[in-house]
Amino acid sequence: MKKLFIFALMLMLSMSDLALGKVNPDQAPDEEEIGNFDFIYGTQDDLNEAFEKTEMIMSEAFSHMGARYRSGGKGPSAFDCSGFTSYVYKQQTDLFIGASSRDQYARNIPITRDELQSGDLVFFTSPRSGRGVGHVGIVVDVDPINNTFTFIHASTNNGITINSSTDSGYARRYIGARRVQQ
């Protein structure tokens, strides 16, 4: 598990030069080309700020790897799933994203699975009832080719851990994703 954490952290850090706009000037588009896409992507400053916030959120989430699970736990030493996601976002963005997984599902921006990015919230049905929102995690990485993702969350058995959307306990329970408006 420690190797997975180190790999994920190194992957995020290696991508930071590209996201922060540190590119070869000979390959960079001119201002006119960039300006044409502002309405879709925002400005380069917006992209840099969004990337930095996501990086801080992921760093905060990873810093709790291995913390134990406790029903109703809101951190920092023990968490339940929604306590973990709300704690991470509150620490790094000072935003209240909702207290329960159902509340977080209701109050954040709906996105499709194809739109998933690192830092988005993913929701699953309850393992007991199989109906309604019962679990939440934070997207770590997305594989658009295979339409899969990994996510960090508070597991009743393993505490704060990382799982894949293809894991049998989660693949059939996925119900949607939300983006936190910042």
N, C-alpha and C positions, 0 to 999 in steps of 0.2 A: 504494500500500500504506500509505503514511503517513497518507493521508486516512482509510482504513478504520480504522486504529489510533486516530486522534483521534476519529472518530465513535463507535467502540465504547466508548472511555473516557468520552466525554461522555454517552453513553447510560447507562452504569453510574452515573456521578455524579449525573445528573438523577433517577435512581430512588432515590437514597439518602435524600432527605427522606421519601418515602413509607414506605420500609422501616424507617427509624429512628423511625417513629411520629409524625412531625411533621405532624399533620393538624389541620384545623379542629376545635376542641373541640365546636362545635355539631353536627358530623357524626360524631363519635366514638361508638362504641357504649358503653353503660354497662358497669360491671364484671361484672354478672350475665350479660350477653350474651357477653362475652369468656370468662368462666369456663366456659360451656357447651361451648366449643370447645377448651379446654386439652388434652383427651385426644387430639384430632386434631392440633392445630398446636403444642402446647406453650404456654408463656407468651410474652408479648410480649418479655421479656428473652431467651428462647431464640431467638426469631425475629431479634431485633436482633443477637445474638451470631453466629448462623448467617450472616446477611447480611454482617456485618463480616468474618468469616473468608473468605467467598466473594469479597468485594471485594478483600481482601488477596491471595488466591490469584490472582485475575485480574490484579491490578496487577503481581504478580511475574512472571506469565507474559508479559504485554505488555512488560515491561521487557527481555525477551530477543528481541524481534522482530528478525529479520535475523541473529541469531547463526548461525554456520555449522553444517552437519551434519557429524558425524564418527561413524562406526560405533564403538559402545562409549563414546561421549562422555557424560560425566556432568556437564558444565558447569564453570564458568559461561561459558566462551567458545565451547564447541562441545558439541553434544548429539546423541545418537540419540533416538528417540521415547520410550523408557521412561526414559532418563537425564533427559530434559527433564521429564516428568511427576513423577518421583520427586524431582528437584531442587526443583521449584516447591513441592510439598507439604512437603518437609522444611524448606525455608526459612521457610515461613509458618505451619506447624502443628506442626513438629517431629515429624511422623509418618513412619514408614517404610511406604510403601504397596506395596513390592515392587520387586525389581531389574529384572525383565524384564517385557515386556508380558504374557506368559503368567502370570507370578507375580501381577501386578497384577489380572488378570482373575480369577484363582482366589481371591485373599485379600480382595477387597472385596465390598460388598453388591450382589447382582444387582438391577437395576431394569429396567422396561420402557421402551421408547422414549417412551411417553406420559408417563412420570414424569421425563424428563430436565429438569435444571436447570443453570444456569450453574455451572461447577466440577466437574460429574460427568465421569467418564472414559468415553470411547467407544472401541470396539475394532473392528478390521478384520482381515480375513484378510491373509496375506502376498501381495504383488503377484506374486511368482514362483510359489508353489505353489497359491495360491487356497484353501488349507485351513488350519485352525487359526488361533489368534491370532498375528498377525504385526506389528500396528501399534496404537498408542494415541495419543489426543489428549485435550485438555481442552475441554469444551463452553464456548463463549463465549455463545451466544444460541440460543434455541429459538423456532421459529415453530409453535405448536400447531395452527394452522388448516391449514397445509400439511404438517404432520408432518415438518418439516425442522429442521436445526440447523447452526450454524457451529461450528468447533472450531479451536483453536490446537494446533500440533504441530510436530515436527521432520521436515521433508521432506528426502529425500535430495537433491533438486534445488534446493530453495529455502531450506534451513535452517529457522529458526523462522518459521512463516507461518500464515495463516488460510485455511481452505478451508470449503466448504459440503458438507453430506451429499449434495447433489444433483450435485456434480461427478462426472464420469464415472469418474474413477479411484477414487472412494470409494463411490458409491451402491450398486454391486453387491457390494462387499466388507464392508459393515457386518455385524457379527455380534452385537453386544450392548453393554450399558452397565453401569457399576458406580458406586456411590456410596461415597465414602471415609467410613468411620465415624470420627467425630471425638471 
